[in-house]
Amino acid sequence: MFKVPEKHRIKNGNFASTLLSGNNGAFMLTQKKNKPDLFIIASDGLGWEHVSISTSQRTPTWSEMCKVKDMFWDKEDCVVQYHPPESECINNHPYCLHIWRPIGTDIPKPPGLLIGNKDAGQLYNG
């Protein structure tokens, strides 16, 4: 289920929105020292749930993307990051990534065996 973290909603300035905006608006996630804040724009129009995540200094990390995914969707929801054809790519920010989920449609997923071996455990934790 798509939801927004109201406590992180931007309520003043150019990106301001209110609770009346529903799942649409801008959000700021302040991180611990030495990590840039995450600026997030969320929407649920045209048949898609969507968040864009950016920082002012670098592209968001995998763990930051996972944190945002878990803030906006349930743990068991499947979402995707698309790599569109070059001819359709639009880049309005050098450090922005997107997460998408179609509304009312399950995203096809590969069989678990193609993702990894559950019995292998934590092979790469040092």
KACORBEL-V894470 format. One record per backbone hydrogen bond with DSSP energy under -0.5 kcal/mol. CO is the residue of the C=O (numbers start at 0). NH is the residue of the N-H. Records with the same first field share a line. If there is no record, write none. Layout:
CO->NH  NH
//
This chain:
3->5
4->7
5->8
7->27
8->10
9->16
12->15
14->25
17->20
18->21
20->23
24->41
25->9
26->39
27->29
28->37
31->34
36->38
37->28  39
38->53
39->26
40->51
41->24
42->49
44->47
46->102
48->100
49->42
50->98
51->40
52->96
53->38
60->64
61->65
62->66
63->67
64->68
65->69
66->70
67->71
68->72
71->2
73->76
76->78
79->99
81->83
84->87  88
85->88
89->91
92->95
94->54
96->52
98->50
99->79
100->48
101->104
110->113  114
111->114  115
115->117
116->119
117->120
120->122
121->124
123->125
//
